């Protein structure tokens, strides 16, 4: 009989430590951050969820109280992975938790900001709707570990170059083992939990995040719209006057909007999955291969996120790309689609593929996608 996995999570201020199966894992918020009971509560509940998400242990022990709402949320996360709910072993709360919470203004919002195209689009939209003075842009440095340094660099650059009126960086020391696609089991709810105390200080009633314009059944727990709606219900039941909000836009529509209406913003976008150590080599290759269509300084040019942006620029941007270089990029991308389809179908089989076909028609390219049983561009 398989032994049940039992993991313990300890809270010390704004630091959480998990005795993982292979090593200790740690989350800690450093620097300037609200020092309130609510901040510690949200960090403990949603940080614990983020730490256990890669392992899905059968037994979760903590040295802090876990409210029933958090247990239900984690039960739903387990169910999304076809797992039975875990058993919680936590201290008994001697008195009901109570928070002194300020009132929030429905005309003030926070944008969760990664420096990518979707968060840039959200800032632009929010500033148009609420006014610059009513928009706080928050970047969590360290949330996405692999590209954390690049994200922070471009978030701060964008804030300065594009004139964000209110901008804040939250320092997260992230020692979770979860990276890549599977981080979406818990990431976006953990992200919201970290931002809520800053939103309350600003008086904001909403945290605007990336939407679900191309939501599929293959997305993990916090990448599904229905689960984020449940999360908002949990916040209401806890009496927290902040909700997560989003606008659903297909990825290529986001790029089109920025390319047509905010090209100076798109020029600073940071959407790259490549490890920083490989990026310069890949960039040099593209600059040699397509000299009139080089990747942006922030891009490798080859990963799925970079190709989405570059395809949008090719279709909608004001540029001087030669037909030879455009054709080279599209032919290279056709081969790449076939190669990446087994692992990237959820990214590719939507607005990206439609726009790829449109670009192929524009530049008279017939891609060989027969291996995917996809009708090639006419």
Steps between C-alpha positions, in 0.01 A plus 500: 500500500634841400596720793307825526701817438501724806640853472538771764483875437625749761420872515736757649386856433487536121704186436369150431717189504404159365693182577479369145572144385843603369585829671363786702290742299441857607288803415576835660386856443777751564536877480215747536169318542188553714560365850144404587311201633321466167830503306640218714172308480476512118868417460470199732187360333585551132877464541443161663277403207776605257765297682298176517367530142799325333476203740128458579573320829232290668569666838578870553630615838539865597599701807224752418124482473352422157148633450232278353477722191866427423448128555209503254708689244785247529249214480384643166862526381553132584174404326621677183789249502265205572637471851315443827496796744797517740474463876596815691672492836503858628479681834156578639404865479397618847312806375349612174743693279398860439655760274473876504454571132476839329229585250594463135415723205339335197680756281846393619673188368828311515656333196701183566797571278751255353632733223343277234254593228187411699597707803600791275160477333335496843684815610402679179136394535486583873653846449247570225208392719601621848764768435872479574463627857268211585720216371772336710734271305651222716783270395583196716874451457586131523158353431617345171840374606667412168452846346471705819795731431383579146142557608605743773738686271234557236222570750707784648605619152139506380382682812759772434474521119120478481427725793308280744371739769506242782742207485610255770727196519432227756811296579434125512776252580366196320639159593207293375596209275208572267595654165371491145140433401408312819552813709148596390353253749530774760691801368226749414318464831828532690578809288166658593551417868834684503355805323181540709672679796661748257162548328338581835770758578427663162125476558444284192200270467638290212817319400513472121674188369544319170169376362381168364445588135623159385401293804512123437441185700877445496567799724593434860300608805570874527510530120127427476244780521247302704756443775593868518130579537489256793805676646316833483213340689746384765631856543144630543421233759813602691383862495791625284381798289723424198430277201702368207382639165595429140400562140504207259701575185660253263879521507535626145230764558707634790806526275292662224358761739848594622658493153233725352421733792804483731803402289736687734375274781536179299864590430576444870303178551672218689344164412776244476523144630865445406754458782705823518827314433377387155328820389802689352594204279144460368471875442822506295372212290179686415681826426710314248209297359249790471697828515198723425291315759716459813343411836456774757779540756277326755430203271677181402280495189439124502288401802122488475450836674752677277350349186152618600627858533710486184213358298281788619765755401531335158124525442407826669810701581648801325827351383733454203539121496611368163285233336802269500545529878126472566488182292802359683339563839173339387668192349708455813188540713310241293767239579505612862119459529522139385783431747334675797139394440502210751605730787370841384163419344312708759706807400489439127156360412306825523557858397871431440430243228235721339739795485783277381285393205410864432869597496579209267234621257637854523852385414404218257631217718343153507613337827532122520273422795358174363653301789255677731203441267463877484384654177788716371454859396342537157 
